[in-house]
Amino acid sequence: NSQFPPYIVGDSGRLRQIIVNLVGNAVKFTDQGGITIRLYTKQDNSDTPLIIEVEDTGSGISQEDQSKVFAPFKQVGKLAGKQGTGLGLSITRQFVQLMGGDISLESTPGKGSIFRISLPIQEVSENDIHEAVGFEVKIANNGKEGVELFQSWKPDLIWMDRLMPVMDGLEATQRIRELPQGKDVKIIALTASAFQEERNEMLKGGADDCLSKPYRATEIYASVAKYLGVEYLYEDLSKPSEQTNEKRK
């Protein structure tokens, strides 16, 4: 086993659904005990696949039924025919295969099951993630570090998390505004709260704007464009259809 890579390239939507499906399946069959999720990488010849394991201490699946669990509309064990459509594991296998991976099952009746997924991954560095749209980015782990980083680096825009250890975003914003050039930098607050009071608190504390989580990438880019005046160049990946030039009858 190797250290889990901090950044990988993949289909996050499918990967999330795979884990949700497997955990949901484990919950159905586990009346007592627990469910464990493991993620790690394993060197396999020249490849380094991502391994995902979902283990439960549930009722387990018989050897005969193990070959049926991935079939569409097929339910096995004590819940057969009682809950759901039986599509969860079938869809999970399809997602895994679409991502170029494999899924397997180990199970002992009365003791539990382990669903194991192996997916090919592409590791990337932190710089690859941060430089994707052309901005130079630095990260502070808390508000105090944020104030110090502003003094040494003088960024054009700061994304300020409201809740942070050591010094929160409100105090960090207020301190930055009191420093030389602190009134010029654009500060956009990020908050998990849906309450307008917290948003107003950050705005009164010196933030130029405030976004509430969960925020979308389009909101982030739009805010940067608004406060820094940047324009984006979009690559046109669409290709004309073969039928584009055909005359309609």
Beta strands, then each sheet from edge to edge (+ up, - down):
strand 1: 8-9
strand 2: 35-41
strand 3: 50-56
strand 4: 102-108
strand 5: 112-119
strand 6: 122-123
strand 7: 157-161
strand 8: 186-191
strand 9: 209-212
sheet 1: 1+ 6-
sheet 2: 2+ 3- 5+ 4-
sheet 3: 7+ 8+ 9+
end
